[in-house]
Amino acid sequence: MSVAKKEYKRITVKSLIDMKSRGEKISMLTAYDYTMAKIVDGAGIDVILVGDSASNVMAGHETTLPITLDQMIYHASSVLRAIERALVVVDLPFGSYQSDPKEALRSAIRIMKESGGHAVKMEGGKEVKESIKRILNAGIPVMGHLGLTPQSIYKFGTYTVRAKEEQEAQQLKEDALMLERAGCFALVLEKIPAKLAEEVAKSISIPVIGIGAGNGVDGQVLVTHDMVGMTHEFNPRFLRRYMNLYEEMNKAFTQYGEDVKSGDFPNDKEQY
């Protein structure tokens, strides 16, 4: 049963906890630049993720690994200038937190100070526990991320569904509880069985946001470029395309090129 949407002037980490307690689903999309962020925020989306997926959709890399902390700060700064309502969460990129809790804290502080972000997101469970604690002790909100963790793609070797086997599923449930107890305000579950995701969402009090994790969680996230059809080559089962911008933009660009070549653009009304 759907729950009436509550109007929030600004979304905070407490707003998300409130949404979960009320049974109101949380909407989350990515943005990496001012223009897209302004549109997403104006549409009333609750959370904007400045994801390390910028490495793929903005820079054309095969994985999320190449993007740097400086680049993430640049993208986050651009997004924050556009925001009036949404909570902005910024991914800590690969190499900025995994090996050393002190380095993790320095990375998180740079993101918060230099971009104005509201929270950071980190992939992993018990292996990043100390880094999470150190960042939280500095007063920086942390969102966790379990299941398919793209920064570990070379460890997994594939982007297929995670936690289908009992041992991995049990470890995921334990890590989710650990992240809640450590103080994370929310958790992303990526590409895991829907039944497992629902079980995790019911077992912890913090919001669980899914991507390819079924409808039994507390909210959903998609990469904006995917859901509006700009990245038309990417077609996972969990993706719903709300537009086909690739096709529409291609038509527009083609028409523009033809109009310039023919001398139709600009016409008399389009010049001074």
Stockholm file with secondary structure:
# STOCKHOLM 1.0

chainA/1-272         MSVAKKEYKRITVKSLIDMKSRGEKISMLTAYDYTMAKIVDGAGIDVILVGDSASNVMAGHETTLPITLDQMIYHASSVLRAIERALVVVDLPFGSYQSDPKEALRSAIRIMKESGGHAVKMEGGKEVKESIKRILNAGIPVMGHLGLTPQSIYKFGTYTVRAKEEQEAQQLKEDALMLERAGCFALVLEKIPAKLAEEVAKSISIPVIGIGAGNGVDGQVLVTHDMVGMTHEFNPRFLRRYMNLYEEMNKAFTQYGEDVKSGDFPNDKEQY
#=GR chainA/1-272 SS CCCCCCCCSSCCHHHHHHHHHHTCCEEEEECCSHHHHHHHHHTTCSEEEECTTHHHHTTCCSSSTTCCHHHHHHHHHHHHTTCSSSEEEEECCTTSSSSCHHHHHHHHHHHHHHHCCSEEECCBSGGGHHHHHHHHHTTCCEEEEEESCGGGHHHHCSCSCCCCSHHHHHHHHHHHHHHHHHTCSEEEEESCCHHHHHHHHHHCSSCEEEESSCSSSSEEEECHHHHTTSSTTCCCTTCCCSCCHHHHHHHHHHHHHHHHHHTCSSCGGGCC
#=GC SS_cons         CCCCCCCCSSCCHHHHHHHHHHTCCEEEEECCSHHHHHHHHHTTCSEEEECTTHHHHTTCCSSSTTCCHHHHHHHHHHHHTTCSSSEEEEECCTTSSSSCHHHHHHHHHHHHHHHCCSEEECCBSGGGHHHHHHHHHTTCCEEEEEESCGGGHHHHCSCSCCCCSHHHHHHHHHHHHHHHHHTCSEEEEESCCHHHHHHHHHHCSSCEEEESSCSSSSEEEECHHHHTTSSTTCCCTTCCCSCCHHHHHHHHHHHHHHHHHHTCSSCGGGCC
//
